[in-house]
């Protein structure tokens, strides 16, 4: 069976922080009411299960949309 693999979703928080130097990781953690290790997993794309409530809190704090912190990368197939 030859199945094509799908694309992937990646967090681009590093790009967001470069564009907004007034925002720090620590400010996001505090403003989004999340643990630092939890944020680091999102930042380093190591999160296993995405928590929609956490994403909503991050977007609320940053006053941004999901496409500002998440990107879809299509498969190369």
SEKOL-531883 format. One record per atom (N, C-alpha, C): residue in one letter; z, x, y. Coordinates in steps of 0.1 Angstrom, whole numbers, plus 2048, in hexadecimal, padded with zeros to 3 digits. Atoms other than C-alpha are relative to their C-alpha. Layout:
% SEKOL-531883
AZXY
...
END
This chain:
% SEKOL-531883
X8008087F4
X800800800
X80080980C
X8017F87F4
X7F580F821
X8037F780C
X7FC8077F4
X80880083E
X80080980D
X7FF7F97F3
X80480A862
X80E7FF806
X7F38007FA
X824814873
X7FF7FA80E
X8008067F2
X82D802893
X80480A80A
X7FC7F77F5
X8358118B4
X80F801800
X7F17FF7FF
X8588198C0
X8047FD80E
X7FA8037F3
X86F8108DC
X80980C803
X7F87F57FB
X87F82C8F0
X8077FD80D
X7F98027F3
X89982D90B
X7FC80C809
X8047F67F6
X88E83F92B
X80A80180B
X7F67FF7F6
X8AF84193C
X80080E807
X8017F37F9
X8A9866943
X7F67FF80B
X8098017F5
X88A85D957
X8057F780B
X7FA8087F6
X89D842969
X809808809
X7F77F87F9
X8B885A973
X7F980A809
X8087F77F8
X89E873980
X7FB7F980C
X8068087F5
X88F858996
X80B7FB80A
X7F58057F8
X8B284D9A2
X80C80A800
X7F67F5801
X8C786C9A8
X80E7FB805
X7F38057FB
X8E28579B9
X8087F97F4
X7FA80680C
X8EA848996
X80380B7F6
X7FC7F680A
X8FD85D97D
X8037F97F3
X7FC80580D
X904858958
X80E7F9801
X7F38057FF
X928853960
X8017F2808
X80080C7F8
X92183897A
X7FA7F47F7
X80680A809
X90B825960
X80A7FC7F6
X7F580380A
X927828946
X80A7F7806
X7F68087F9
X94181A95E
X7FB7F3804
X80580D7FB
X92B80096E
X7FB7F67F5
X80480980B
X91E7F394D
X80B7FD7F5
X7F5802809
X9407F393C
X7FD8047F2
X8037FB80E
X93680891E
X80680D7FE
X7FA7F3803
X94382690D
X7F680B802
X80A7F57FD
X934848915
X7F88037F4
X8077FC80C
X92B84F8F1
X7F57F57FD
X80A80B801
X91982D8F0
X7F4802809
X80B7FD7F7
X90583690F
X7F880C7FC
X8077F4805
X8FD858901
X7F67FD7F5
X80980480A
X8EE8488E3
X7F37F9805
X80C8067F9
X8D78338F9
X7F880B807
X8077F57F8
X8CF85190F
X7F88097F7
X8077F7809
X8C68678F2
X7F77F97F5
X807808809
X8B484B8DF
X8058017F2
X7FA7FF80D
X8CC84D8C2
X8077F37FC
X7FA80D803
X8D78298C4
X7FA7FA7F4
X80580680D
X8D48178A2
X7FD7F2802
X80280F7FD
X8D97F38AD
X8027FE80F
X8008027F2
X8D17E98D0
X8097F3803
X7F780B7FC
X8EC7D38E0
X7FA7FA80D
X8078067F4
X8DA7BA8F8
X80A7FE80B
X7F68027F5
X8FA7B490B
X80280D808
X7FF7F37FA
X8FD7D9912
X7F3803809
X80D7FE7F8
X8D87DA91E
X8017F780C
X7FF8097F5
X8DF7BC934
X80A80680B
X7F67FA7F6
X8FE7CD944
X7FA80C807
X8067F57F9
X8EA7ED94A
X7F67FC80A
X80A8057F7
X8CE7DA95A
X8067FA80C
X7F88067F5
X8E77C696F
X80580B809
X7FA7F57F8
X8F87E697B
X7F5807807
X80B7F87F9
X8D87F9982
X7F77F8808
X8098097F8
X8C77DA991
X7F18047FC
X80D7FC805
X8A97E297B
X7FB7F67F6
X80580880B
X8937D2961
X7FF8087F4
X8007F880C
X8917DC93D
X7F580B7FF
X80A7F6800
X8707EE942
X80380C808
X7FB7F47F9
X882806959
X8088097F8
X7F77F7809
X89881393D
X7FB8007F2
X80580080E
X88480B91D
X7F1800801
X80F7FF800
X860814914
X7FC7FE7F1
X80780280D
X84A8098F6
X7F580B7FF
X80A7F6803
X8368258E7
X7F87FB7F4
X80880680C
X8198178D1
X7FE80B7F6
X8037F680B
X8118278B0
X7F3806802
X80D7F87FE
X7F58408AE
X7F57FB7F6
X80A80480B
X7E482D891
X7F67F7807
END
